[in-house]
Amino acid sequence: MKSIDVIVAVLLVVGGLNWGLVGLMSFDLVGLIFGSMSALSRVVYVVVGLSAIYQAWQWKAIQRRWGMAGVAS
C-alpha cells in the first residue's frame, strides 16, 4: 500500500502546484498541457480530486503504515 500512498502524494503535489499557479498568475498548467477542459485534463482533475479524498480518508492508516502514528495526530 505504500506505493499508492506515494502516487497519491505526487498527484496532490501536482494539483497543489497547479492551483498555486492558477491563484497567483491565472495560469492553468494542466490545461496548457492537455487542453483547456479537454477530456484528458478533466481526467487529471478528477484523479487529483480522488487522490485528495483517499488521502483524507486514509490519513490515520497512512501514518501507521509509514510508522508515524504519533506525528500530527
C-alpha positions in Angstrom: 0.0 0.0 0.0 2.9 2.4 0.4 3.2 2.7 -3.4 -0.3 4.0 -3.7 0.5 6.5 -0.9 3.4 7.8 -2.9 1.4 8.1 -6.1 -1.4 9.9 -4.2 1.2 12.3 -2.7 2.7 13.1 -6.1 -0.7 13.7 -7.6 -1.6 16.0 -4.7 1.7 18.0 -5.2 0.9 18.3 -8.9 -2.6 19.5 -8.1 -1.4 21.9 -5.4 1.2 23.4 -7.7 -1.4 23.8 -10.5 -3.8 25.6 -8.1 -1.0 27.8 -6.9 -0.2 28.8 -10.4 -3.9 29.4 -11.1 -4.2 31.6 -8.0 -1.0 33.5 -8.4 -0.9 34.0 -12.2 -4.2 32.7 -13.7 -2.1 30.1 -15.4 -3.5 26.5 -15.7 -0.6 24.2 -16.4 -2.8 21.1 -16.7 -5.0 23.0 -19.2 -1.9 24.1 -21.2 -0.5 20.6 -21.4 -3.7 18.7 -22.1 -6.0 21.4 -23.5 -8.4 23.6 -21.6 -11.1 21.4 -20.1 -10.4 18.7 -22.6 -11.3 15.1 -21.7 -7.8 14.4 -20.7 -7.4 17.5 -18.5 -10.7 16.7 -16.8 -9.4 13.1 -16.1 -6.3 14.7 -14.5 -8.5 17.0 -12.3 -10.8 14.0 -11.3 -7.8 11.8 -10.4 -6.2 14.6 -8.3 -9.6 15.1 -6.6 -9.9 11.4 -5.9 -6.4 11.4 -4.5 -7.4 14.1 -2.0 -10.4 12.1 -0.9 -8.2 9.0 -0.5 -5.6 11.0 1.5 -8.2 12.4 3.8 -10.0 9.1 4.2 -6.8 7.1 4.9 -4.8 9.6 6.9 -4.6 7.5 10.1 -3.8 4.3 8.2 -1.1 6.0 6.2 0.5 7.3 9.4 0.5 3.7 10.8 1.9 2.2 7.5 4.8 4.8 7.5 5.5 4.4 11.2 4.3 7.9 12.1 1.5 7.0 14.4 2.4 9.8 16.9 3.0 12.5 14.4 0.4 15.2 14.0 -2.5 13.1 15.3 
